[in-house]
Amino acid sequence: LREHPHRGRGVFTQRDIKQGTLIHISPVLIFDQREYSAHGRHTRLDHYTYCWKNGSYALALGLGSMFNHEPFGRQNVGFVRDMGRSLIRYTALKDISAGEELCICYGPNVWFDVVAQDQGAGAGEGAKGSGGNASNGQEGAVETGQEQTAEDFLSGFDCM
């Protein structure tokens, strides 16, 4: 983790990473819809949760809550939610050079001003979340050579 003057803390690689490489597996803590509505959405946790099955939300543990945002098509890391195992897998979408920040796309409705990756390293207040229902949809192409349209990607950003 490293601090960025405009984006806050972010995840950076110390070595080159090849496209398709599994970067991290995050276990998640699940909040059912009732619990999240009553408590979680009123706290900073709202910026770090992923939509999950049956209207629930998941807090990614480990590095999963530390990846900053890049708009769709500019992110270098994709994620797949494994709801059966309560995990999120993060994979390199392209070759990533040592020193680069690792970023995912939170979706189309972010709650902060987007700061480009090349303006330094890190994200605004929070990382992901349902505080705009980000980090909750189609995770992005994660297999080498797999293509995904913007429409396919954005179609999954409705938690309910």
N, CA and C of each residue as an Amber inpcrd file, in Angstrom:
protein
   480
   0.8430000  -1.1750000   0.0000000   0.0000000   0.0000000   0.0000000
   0.8840000   1.2320000   0.0000000   0.4310000   2.2250000  -0.7170000
   1.1440000   3.4860000  -0.7810000   0.1390000   4.6240000  -0.7860000
   0.5310000   5.7660000  -0.3090000  -0.3290000   6.9440000  -0.2530000
  -0.1740000   7.7550000  -1.5390000  -1.2910000   8.2490000  -2.0530000
  -1.3130000   9.1350000  -3.2110000  -1.8420000  10.4840000  -2.7410000
  -1.2650000  11.5930000  -3.1830000  -1.6770000  12.8970000  -2.6730000
  -3.1300000  13.2700000  -2.9810000  -3.7220000  12.6880000  -4.0220000
  -5.0940000  13.0390000  -4.4010000  -6.0910000  11.8990000  -4.2090000
  -5.6280000  10.6760000  -4.2710000  -6.5380000   9.5340000  -4.2730000
  -6.5110000   8.7370000  -2.9780000  -5.6550000   9.0590000  -2.0500000
  -5.5740000   8.3030000  -0.8040000  -4.7120000   7.0670000  -0.9630000
  -4.9440000   6.0870000  -0.0920000  -4.1500000   4.8550000  -0.1660000
  -4.5410000   4.0430000  -1.3840000  -3.5530000   3.3350000  -1.9260000
  -3.7930000   2.4770000  -3.0700000  -2.8520000   1.2930000  -3.0560000
  -3.1270000   0.3430000  -3.9240000  -2.3210000  -0.8740000  -4.0420000
  -1.3890000  -0.7060000  -5.2390000  -0.1030000  -0.9310000  -5.0110000
   0.9110000  -0.8010000  -6.0580000   1.7060000  -2.0850000  -6.1330000
   2.1480000  -2.4280000  -7.3390000   2.9430000  -3.6390000  -7.4960000
   4.4310000  -3.3100000  -7.4030000   5.1710000  -4.2120000  -6.8230000
   6.6230000  -4.0560000  -6.7290000   7.3330000  -4.8200000  -7.8410000
   6.5630000  -5.5730000  -8.6260000   7.1570000  -6.3440000  -9.7190000
   6.2170000  -6.3270000 -10.9180000   6.7200000  -6.6930000 -12.0750000
   5.8770000  -6.7980000 -13.2650000   4.8590000  -7.9150000 -13.0660000
   3.6580000  -7.7100000 -13.5760000   2.5930000  -8.7160000 -13.5020000
   2.0760000  -8.9400000 -14.9180000   2.0060000 -10.1880000 -15.3310000
   1.5220000 -10.5480000 -16.6640000  -0.0120000 -10.5930000 -16.6860000
  -0.5830000 -10.2420000 -17.8300000  -2.0230000 -10.3270000 -18.0360000
  -2.5070000 -11.7240000 -17.6790000  -3.6310000 -11.7960000 -16.9780000
  -4.2160000 -13.0720000 -16.5980000  -3.7440000 -13.6040000 -15.2530000
  -2.7590000 -12.9590000 -14.6450000  -2.2280000 -13.4120000 -13.3570000
  -3.2360000 -13.1530000 -12.2400000  -3.4510000 -14.1580000 -11.4040000
  -4.2640000 -13.9780000 -10.2030000  -3.4540000 -13.1310000  -9.2350000
  -3.9900000 -11.9730000  -8.8690000  -3.2650000 -11.0160000  -8.0230000
  -3.5840000 -11.2140000  -6.5540000  -4.8480000 -11.4430000  -6.2480000
  -5.2650000 -11.5150000  -4.8420000  -6.6100000 -12.2260000  -4.7460000
  -6.8080000 -12.9310000  -3.6480000  -8.1150000 -13.5080000  -3.3180000
  -8.5230000 -12.9290000  -1.9700000  -9.6650000 -12.2520000  -1.9580000
 -10.1620000 -11.6460000  -0.7150000 -11.3500000 -12.4300000  -0.1800000
 -11.2830000 -12.8830000   1.0610000 -12.5000000 -13.3900000   1.6980000
 -13.4140000 -12.1920000   1.9520000 -14.7050000 -12.4330000   2.0820000
 -15.6400000 -11.3320000   2.3130000 -16.4650000 -11.5690000   3.5700000
 -16.8920000 -10.4800000   4.1680000 -17.8020000 -10.4880000   5.3040000
 -19.1610000 -10.0620000   4.7610000 -20.1750000 -10.8990000   4.9160000
 -21.4980000 -10.6600000   4.3270000 -22.4150000  -9.9490000   5.3180000
 -23.1220000  -8.9340000   4.8110000 -24.1760000  -8.2400000   5.5570000
 -25.4850000  -8.4990000   4.8250000 -26.4910000  -9.0450000   5.5180000
 -27.7700000  -9.2300000   4.8340000 -28.3990000  -7.8560000   4.5890000
 -29.4090000  -7.8250000   3.7270000 -30.0020000  -6.5570000   3.3160000
 -30.5450000  -5.7620000   4.5080000 -31.1770000  -6.4270000   5.4500000
 -31.7410000  -5.7540000   6.6220000 -30.6400000  -5.0980000   7.4570000
 -29.6020000  -5.8700000   7.7530000 -28.5020000  -5.3560000   8.5690000
 -27.7830000  -4.1960000   7.8710000 -27.5670000  -4.3540000   6.5680000
 -26.8800000  -3.3020000   5.8270000 -27.7130000  -2.0280000   5.7630000
 -29.0060000  -2.1740000   5.5060000 -29.8940000  -1.0110000   5.4290000
 -29.9840000  -0.2820000   6.7610000 -30.0120000  -1.0350000   7.8490000
 -30.1390000  -0.4360000   9.1770000 -28.8430000   0.1950000   9.6640000
 -27.7020000  -0.3630000   9.2590000 -26.4350000   0.0850000   9.8400000
 -25.3670000   0.4400000   8.8010000 -24.9660000  -0.5210000   7.9850000
 -23.8030000  -0.3690000   7.1020000 -23.8680000   0.8050000   6.1530000
 -25.0210000   1.0650000   5.5740000 -25.0990000   2.1490000   4.5910000
 -24.9590000   3.5290000   5.2150000 -25.0420000   3.6000000   6.5320000
 -24.9080000   4.8690000   7.2490000 -23.4860000   5.1040000   7.7610000
 -22.5640000   4.2350000   7.3900000 -21.1860000   4.3260000   7.8750000
 -20.2170000   4.3930000   6.6950000 -18.9490000   4.5270000   6.9930000
 -17.9190000   4.5200000   5.9460000 -17.8390000   3.1700000   5.2400000
 -18.3720000   2.1180000   5.8490000 -18.3840000   0.8100000   5.1840000
 -19.0880000   0.8860000   3.8380000 -20.0050000   1.8230000   3.7040000
 -20.7590000   1.9720000   2.4660000 -19.8410000   2.1760000   1.2640000
 -18.6740000   2.7550000   1.4770000 -17.7330000   3.0170000   0.3860000
 -16.8780000   1.8070000   0.0340000 -16.9980000   0.7290000   0.7770000
 -16.1070000  -0.4140000   0.5920000 -16.8350000  -1.7280000   0.3410000
 -18.1180000  -1.6810000   0.0970000 -18.8730000  -2.9250000  -0.0530000
 -19.1730000  -3.2410000  -1.5130000 -19.3640000  -4.5070000  -1.7610000
 -19.7580000  -5.0270000  -3.0700000 -21.1760000  -5.5720000  -2.9510000
 -21.9880000  -5.3570000  -3.9610000 -23.3040000  -5.9960000  -3.9650000
 -23.0950000  -7.4980000  -4.0400000 -23.9420000  -8.2210000  -3.3460000
 -23.8260000  -9.6770000  -3.2730000 -25.1770000 -10.2750000  -3.5900000
 -25.3430000 -11.5620000  -3.4410000 -26.5920000 -12.2230000  -3.8170000
 -27.7220000 -11.8970000  -2.8370000 -28.9410000 -11.9990000  -3.3200000
 -30.1500000 -11.8050000  -2.5240000 -30.2070000 -10.4430000  -1.8440000
 -29.6690000  -9.4140000  -2.4980000 -29.7210000  -8.0660000  -1.9570000
 -28.7720000  -7.8050000  -0.8030000 -27.8880000  -8.7490000  -0.5250000
 -26.9150000  -8.5550000   0.5590000 -25.6980000  -7.7930000   0.0300000
 -24.8080000  -7.4460000   0.9360000 -23.5890000  -6.7300000   0.5980000
 -22.4090000  -7.4590000   1.2200000 -21.2440000  -7.2950000   0.6090000
 -20.0470000  -7.9630000   1.0970000 -18.9230000  -6.9500000   1.2660000
 -18.2310000  -7.0500000   2.3750000 -17.0420000  -6.2430000   2.6250000
 -15.8400000  -7.1150000   2.3000000 -15.0400000  -6.6860000   1.3150000
 -13.8390000  -7.4360000   0.9430000 -12.7560000  -7.2000000   1.9850000
 -12.2010000  -8.2870000   2.4890000 -11.1100000  -8.2040000   3.4570000
  -9.7840000  -8.2590000   2.7000000  -8.6780000  -8.0750000   3.3870000
  -7.3760000  -8.0610000   2.7240000  -7.2560000  -6.8450000   1.8260000
  -6.6010000  -7.0000000   0.6850000  -6.4060000  -5.8830000  -0.2430000
  -7.6660000  -5.5260000  -1.0170000  -8.6890000  -6.3600000  -0.9560000
  -9.8940000  -6.1500000  -1.7490000 -10.5780000  -4.8200000  -1.5470000
 -10.4420000  -4.2350000  -0.3780000 -11.0580000  -2.9260000  -0.1180000
 -10.0830000  -1.7730000  -0.3540000  -8.9280000  -2.0670000  -0.8780000
  -7.9190000  -1.0190000  -1.0480000  -7.6430000  -0.6580000  -2.5140000
  -8.1880000  -1.4120000  -3.4610000  -7.9750000  -1.0820000  -4.8680000
  -8.7240000   0.2050000  -5.2000000  -8.0460000   1.1370000  -5.8390000
  -8.6780000   2.3800000  -6.2590000  -9.3700000   2.2050000  -7.6020000
 -10.0990000   3.2450000  -7.9910000 -10.9520000   3.2340000  -9.1800000
 -10.2550000   3.8110000 -10.4070000 -10.5010000   3.1690000 -11.5260000
 -10.2510000   3.7280000 -12.8520000 -11.5120000   3.4630000 -13.6650000
 -11.9170000   4.3930000 -14.5050000 -13.1260000   4.1810000 -15.3140000
 -13.0190000   2.9310000 -16.1890000 -14.1740000   2.3940000 -16.5610000
 -14.2400000   1.1900000 -17.3890000 -13.3630000   1.3470000 -18.6290000
 -12.5640000   0.3280000 -18.8730000 -11.6510000   0.3250000 -20.0030000
 -10.2540000   0.8080000 -19.6490000 -10.1240000   1.5120000 -18.5220000
  -8.8050000   2.0000000 -18.0880000  -8.2770000   1.2230000 -16.8870000
  -9.1200000   0.4090000 -16.2620000  -8.6780000  -0.3820000 -15.1060000
  -7.7180000  -1.4640000 -15.5700000  -6.7840000  -1.8220000 -14.7010000
  -5.8270000  -2.8680000 -15.0650000  -6.0620000  -4.1630000 -14.2830000
  -7.0510000  -4.1480000 -13.4000000  -7.4060000  -5.3280000 -12.6130000
  -8.9090000  -5.5640000 -12.7340000  -9.2810000  -6.8190000 -12.9630000
 -10.6850000  -7.2120000 -12.9700000 -10.9630000  -8.0450000 -11.7400000
 -12.2450000  -8.1960000 -11.4100000 -12.5840000  -9.0270000 -10.2570000
 -13.7750000  -9.9050000 -10.5790000 -13.7930000 -11.0560000  -9.9280000
 -14.9050000 -11.9980000 -10.0510000 -15.3720000 -12.3330000  -8.6490000
 -16.6530000 -12.1380000  -8.4190000 -17.2260000 -12.4860000  -7.1200000
 -17.5720000 -13.9720000  -7.1220000 -17.0390000 -14.7200000  -6.2010000
 -17.3400000 -16.1440000  -6.0320000 -18.2850000 -16.2380000  -4.8360000
 -19.5650000 -16.1330000  -5.1230000 -20.5610000 -16.0710000  -4.0560000
 -20.6900000 -17.3850000  -3.3080000 -20.4500000 -18.4780000  -3.9780000
 -20.5280000 -19.7810000  -3.3300000 -19.4650000 -19.9820000  -2.2680000
 -18.3020000 -19.3890000  -2.4790000 -17.1900000 -19.5330000  -1.5280000
 -16.9460000 -18.2650000  -0.7040000 -17.7610000 -17.2320000  -0.9190000
 -17.6150000 -15.9520000  -0.2250000 -16.2080000 -15.3780000  -0.4070000
 -15.8070000 -15.2730000  -1.6840000 -14.4920000 -14.7570000  -2.0620000
 -14.6260000 -13.8110000  -3.2460000 -13.6410000 -12.9490000  -3.4030000
 -13.4960000 -12.1540000  -4.6270000 -12.0850000 -12.3910000  -5.1340000
 -11.9790000 -12.7420000  -6.4220000 -10.6840000 -12.9720000  -7.0520000
 -10.3470000 -11.7790000  -7.9420000  -9.1260000 -11.2690000  -7.8250000
  -8.6560000 -10.1230000  -8.5970000  -7.5660000 -10.5970000  -9.5450000
  -7.7080000 -10.2530000 -10.8240000  -6.8160000 -10.7460000 -11.8680000
  -6.3530000  -9.5990000 -12.7510000  -5.1140000  -9.6560000 -13.2140000
  -4.5770000  -8.6310000 -14.1150000  -5.2720000  -8.7100000 -15.4720000
  -5.8240000  -7.5830000 -15.9180000  -6.4900000  -7.5200000 -17.2200000
  -5.5080000  -7.2420000 -18.3470000  -4.3290000  -6.7630000 -17.9950000
  -3.2850000  -6.4480000 -18.9770000  -1.9430000  -6.5970000 -18.2820000
  -0.8750000  -6.5370000 -19.0190000   0.4540000  -6.5300000 -18.4010000
   0.5910000  -5.2580000 -17.5660000   1.1160000  -5.3960000 -16.3550000
   1.2650000  -4.2680000 -15.4320000   2.7430000  -4.1830000 -15.0420000
   3.2940000  -2.9900000 -15.1330000   4.7190000  -2.7800000 -14.8210000
   4.9340000  -2.5330000 -13.3420000   6.1020000  -2.9140000 -12.8580000
   6.4900000  -2.6500000 -11.4690000   6.3100000  -1.1690000 -11.1700000
   5.7530000  -0.8700000  -9.9980000   5.5240000   0.5060000  -9.5850000
   4.1490000   1.0410000  -9.9400000   3.4110000   0.3660000 -10.8270000
   2.0770000   0.8390000 -11.2220000   1.0650000   0.5790000 -10.1210000
   0.0630000   1.4530000 -10.0780000  -1.0500000   1.2380000  -9.1740000
  -2.0010000   0.2130000  -9.7810000  -2.5370000  -0.6570000  -8.9400000
  -3.5060000  -1.6570000  -9.3640000  -4.8960000  -1.0930000  -9.1030000
  -5.6930000  -0.9460000 -10.1700000  -7.0140000  -0.3190000 -10.0500000
  -8.0930000  -1.1830000 -10.6830000  -9.2730000  -1.1550000 -10.0520000
 -10.4590000  -1.7980000 -10.5980000 -11.4390000  -0.7100000 -11.0050000
 -12.4910000  -1.0810000 -11.7080000 -13.5670000  -0.1440000 -12.0360000
 -14.6850000  -0.3490000 -11.0300000 -15.1100000   0.7290000 -10.3700000
 -16.1910000   0.6460000  -9.3870000 -17.5580000   0.6690000 -10.0410000
 -17.6160000   0.9710000 -11.3300000 -18.8880000   1.0840000 -12.0240000
 -19.1510000   2.5260000 -12.4310000 -20.3300000   2.7730000 -12.9780000
 -20.6110000   4.0810000 -13.5710000 -20.9940000   5.1790000 -12.5710000
 -21.3550000   4.8300000 -11.3470000 -21.8820000   5.8220000 -10.4050000
 -20.9660000   6.0210000  -9.2110000 -19.8300000   6.6580000  -9.4320000
 -18.9290000   6.9080000  -8.3180000 -19.3550000   8.1810000  -7.5910000
 -18.9880000   8.2940000  -6.3510000 -19.4400000   9.3590000  -5.4640000
 -18.3380000  10.3710000  -5.1780000 -17.3010000  10.3920000  -6.0230000
 -16.1470000  11.2650000  -5.8250000 -15.6520000  11.7270000  -7.1820000
 -14.8360000  12.7720000  -7.1890000 -14.2120000  13.2310000  -8.4230000
 -13.1240000  12.2430000  -8.8090000 -13.1590000  11.7880000 -10.0400000
 -12.1820000  10.8110000 -10.5100000 -10.8480000  11.5040000 -10.7470000
  -9.7950000  10.9450000 -10.1610000  -8.4260000  11.4150000 -10.3590000
  -7.7160000  10.3530000 -11.1750000  -7.1780000  10.7500000 -12.3050000
  -6.5260000   9.7890000 -13.1940000  -5.3260000   9.1350000 -12.5310000
  -5.0990000   7.8770000 -12.9000000  -3.9920000   7.0940000 -12.3570000
  -2.6550000   7.8030000 -12.5660000  -2.5060000   8.4700000 -13.7040000
  -1.2340000   9.1200000 -13.9970000  -1.0500000  10.4410000 -13.2460000
  -2.0360000  10.8430000 -12.4390000  -1.8890000  12.0290000 -11.6030000
  -1.3100000  11.6620000 -10.2560000  -0.7640000  10.4890000 -10.1210000
  -0.1560000  10.0390000  -8.8860000  -0.6390000   8.6470000  -8.5800000
  -0.8370000   8.3220000  -7.3150000  -1.2190000   6.9740000  -6.9520000
  -2.1590000   6.8980000  -5.7600000  -3.4660000   6.4160000  -5.8080000
  -4.4320000   6.2500000  -4.7150000  -5.8840000   6.6070000  -5.0690000
  -7.1490000   6.7030000  -4.1450000  -8.5410000   7.1500000  -4.4990000
  -9.0980000   8.1380000  -3.5070000 -10.1590000   8.8350000  -3.8900000
 -10.7760000   9.8130000  -3.0160000 -11.2730000   9.1740000  -1.7360000
 -12.2760000   9.7400000  -1.1300000 -12.8290000   9.2140000   0.1260000
 -13.4320000   7.8590000  -0.1450000 -12.8590000   6.8210000   0.3600000
 -13.3820000   5.4730000   0.1790000 -12.8360000   4.8220000  -1.0670000
 -13.1850000   3.5770000  -1.2130000 -12.6970000   2.8340000  -2.3580000
 -13.8380000   2.4230000  -3.2350000 -14.6770000   1.5290000  -2.7980000
 -15.7610000   1.0410000  -3.6090000 -17.0160000   1.1790000  -2.8180000
 -18.0780000   0.7480000  -3.3610000 -19.1960000   0.6020000  -2.4790000
 -20.5200000   0.8770000  -3.0750000 -21.4930000   0.6470000  -2.2580000
 -22.8520000   0.8820000  -2.6640000 -23.2250000   2.3240000  -2.4130000
 -22.2950000   3.1570000  -1.9590000 -22.5440000   4.5650000  -1.7890000
 -22.6320000   5.1960000  -3.1550000 -23.2160000   4.5860000  -4.0760000
 -23.3530000   4.9230000  -5.4670000 -23.4630000   3.5930000  -6.1850000
 -23.5870000   2.5600000  -5.4020000 -23.6800000   1.1860000  -5.8830000
 -22.5300000   0.8180000  -6.7970000 -21.3470000   1.1490000  -6.3810000
 -20.1600000   0.7860000  -7.1410000 -19.6320000  -0.5560000  -6.6730000
 -18.7030000  -1.1150000  -7.4390000 -18.0810000  -2.4050000  -7.1440000
 -19.0890000  -3.4960000  -6.9460000 -20.1110000  -3.4630000  -7.7150000
 -21.1560000  -4.4250000  -7.4530000 -21.6380000  -5.1110000  -8.7030000
 -20.9840000  -4.9240000  -9.7850000 -21.5490000  -5.4720000 -10.9940000
 -20.6350000  -6.4020000 -11.7130000 -20.7970000  -6.4260000 -13.0090000
 -19.9740000  -7.2950000 -13.8220000 -18.5350000  -6.9080000 -13.6020000
 -17.7320000  -7.8920000 -13.3830000 -16.4100000  -7.6600000 -12.8540000
 -15.3700000  -7.3220000 -13.8940000 -15.6290000  -7.5390000 -15.1350000
 -14.6190000  -7.2460000 -16.1480000 -13.9950000  -8.5240000 -16.6590000
 -13.4620000  -8.4390000 -17.8550000 -12.8240000  -9.5990000 -18.4600000
 -11.5750000  -9.9430000 -17.6690000 -11.4810000 -11.1720000 -17.2130000
 -10.3180000 -11.5360000 -16.4130000  -9.4820000 -12.6310000 -17.0390000
  -9.9610000 -13.2400000 -18.0790000  -9.1550000 -14.2640000 -18.7290000
  -8.4010000 -13.6320000 -19.8920000  -7.1920000 -14.0380000 -20.0900000
  -6.3770000 -13.5020000 -21.1700000  -7.1360000 -13.6090000 -22.4800000
  -7.2390000 -12.5000000 -23.1850000  -7.8900000 -12.4850000 -24.4850000
  -9.4000000 -12.3500000 -24.4240000 -10.0040000 -12.3770000 -23.2600000
 -11.4520000 -12.2670000 -23.1590000 -11.8510000 -10.8110000 -23.3200000
 -12.8130000 -10.5530000 -24.1830000 -13.2930000  -9.1970000 -24.4110000
 -14.6530000  -9.0410000 -23.7660000 -14.9790000  -7.8230000 -23.3490000
 -16.2770000  -7.5390000 -22.7690000 -16.6950000  -6.1550000 -23.2200000
 -17.9420000  -6.0190000 -23.6550000 -18.4150000  -4.7130000 -24.0820000
 -18.7510000  -3.8710000 -22.8660000 -18.7710000  -2.5560000 -23.0560000
 -19.1520000  -1.6460000 -21.9670000 -20.5760000  -1.9610000 -21.5170000
 -21.4560000  -2.2870000 -22.4480000 -22.8490000  -2.6170000 -22.0920000
 -22.9060000  -3.8470000 -21.1880000 -22.1330000  -4.8860000 -21.5100000
 -22.0930000  -6.0860000 -20.6670000 -21.5660000  -5.7500000 -19.2790000
 -20.4970000  -4.9580000 -19.2300000 -19.8920000  -4.5860000 -17.9560000
 -20.8720000  -3.8080000 -17.0890000 -21.5130000  -2.8040000 -17.6660000
 -22.3850000  -1.9150000 -16.9010000 -23.7210000  -2.5460000 -16.5390000
 -24.1010000  -3.6220000 -17.2120000 -25.3990000  -4.2490000 -16.9450000
 -25.5090000  -4.8310000 -15.5500000 -24.4060000  -5.0900000 -14.8820000
 -24.4440000  -5.7210000 -13.5670000 -24.4080000  -4.7540000 -12.3950000
 -24.5470000  -3.4620000 -12.6190000 -24.3840000  -2.5020000 -11.5400000
 -25.6910000  -2.1160000 -10.8700000 -26.6030000  -3.0440000 -10.7510000
 -27.8430000  -2.8020000 -10.0150000 -27.9080000  -3.8330000  -8.9160000
 -27.7740000  -3.3980000  -7.6770000 -27.7220000  -4.3240000  -6.5380000
 -29.0500000  -5.0000000  -6.2580000 -30.1070000  -4.3760000  -6.5270000
 -31.4040000  -4.9160000  -6.1180000 -31.9490000  -5.8890000  -7.1130000
